């Protein structure tokens, strides 16, 4: 599995208990198990939910699924 696929999978998994749609950056961060400190790791690459949230724009919301959130984050992170 590539770093991109691994991080994508971890982001999707982080939203296992989230209720969608997620309408704001604040609600997105609180949906992660450890909030902004939730960390996805693959090899020597790590991304916190707080860092990932910084890649999102107000116009990205609402998100309708965990996959949609993960798609945007891994694309903008350049993974």
Secondary structure, DSSP 8 states (H G I E B T S, - for coil): --HHHHHHHHHHHHTTT--S-B-SHHHHHHHSTTGGG-EEEETTEEEEHHHHHTT--GGG--B--HHHHHHHHHHHHT-
